[in-house]
Amino acid sequence: TFVFVMAVVLWQYQHMVSWVAEQIPISTEQQLGQAALAQIKAEGGIIESGKAIVALAKIGNKITRGSNYQYQWLIKQDETVNAFALPSGIIVVHSALIQKADNAEELAAVLAHEVQHVEQRHSLKNIIHGAGWAVVLAVVLGDVSGVTAVIAHQVGASYFSRELEAEADKLGYATLVKANINPDGMASFLQKLADLSQQQPKALAWISSHPDTLERVADIKQLLKEQPCDSCKPLNVDWQSMQQALPKIEHLKQ
């Protein structure tokens, strides 16, 4: 009986979180995102300007054209291959991920995936769900200033379910095609990291936080067969210059 009651409570809480997230105006979501970003900036290593940021924003803005969010593109100097999304459209990409990618299309695939975590409010729901009632109340009242530390912790410990990852992949793929960006990079980058995960598991955070990688690769390859983008063109980005604008992390290069 206790287990049943707890299951019902959890189910109701999850549905309440989803409902709360859907009611939150973008202005309050921006407070959450900026609160989390402030904590991340305090750790150091955030790049906000320069040649690499210009190139990153060029790719990202092409993907997010027409969105209701005003996206912010940042790079974090970090040796782990990772990228993550904060509520309200803040996308942070680790420098090691950019160095690991072979081309702009692979980076675009990562961005398209992370963008969908924003557009579908996955990141927002995760923060609300994991941080507990205090954050739910703060969000409902529209004042998150008192719970910034809790929010930042949730961002750092955030993982998405298999269903949410699959949704971000599928919608991210569609976003790439709509933006006329070759979606091959989504499969090739995931496959590359899956192959390397046995050698450098601690360095490949984007894989460790995204389970069932090989199944995701297979699903994306199926999409490539069913929904090819014959009209897609290479991105007009000087990829080598973008990589050279970042600190070198040689042991993560092939």
Steps between C-alpha positions, in 0.01 A plus 500: 500500500781740588674431168176561313439827684854619429462407134181706480667794675797483262272478198300800620819696573641430154179616337492806722857584398406475132195717559699760694767512230239563232356794697833676552545813287825538311592794726505270806679230303766762419546559874562128549743485209696805610513376861648171382740675263627728779601195702672343198686823422624505859687176425698682230597410145198648322573660161244761394669674207759448228529318168379165632188655656420682175519171310299316767228765492491492120424127507263524795301795366445316173353208696278714727365747246134573583519376860321683782823485701795738475786252499834564665801301378795443734814287509651355816870414503478141616671172409178297511306458176168649601228754427192591698194723488372731771142627517410794274745413224848510651718241324846420638745297291826367642813588303595130485181419311579758233853362468367147477247571225624457143290777348239766561219260414589274793494798735168610347356157579596536867351850510176384335465229764564738790270763352214252515559455873423874522213511251324204665586638845681180598769693690241707682297194603815322618598788725153532649463124546840442658524808719179439693211699637704810588584560136145416388369767738767750396421446134125535557560826689739621231796559735790254476763717670494294819554161337784569255742254664243220482431584136869494411545161667211357300652625175827327582329173589240508223429185299222442253293187456532280195166634374609863528832428329319325215266797467792746494672288232193473278400865528864607477532305175191675363644835606822433309308408186280809532814715533644328190791360704629153412371272781767233440703663777254382764569133431872539431575694818304266724663199338844651550440561869348156548814346349723704730295459816685181596838676474417833666176457699569783744573746220181431306236653723253555217484122452477415870204735544333372182428127543433238231739671259523217248121474485484872438752468218287227342186714530672798340635288215144382441388863482776568247353226280137604545547878498816582304587863434631504144482879486705553817827685450822522703505779757697808405725487806880504511517194723877488532514865608229440756692209651827693496335781695463261794760355738639173363411178681716260306417176682138529385593541133506195279 
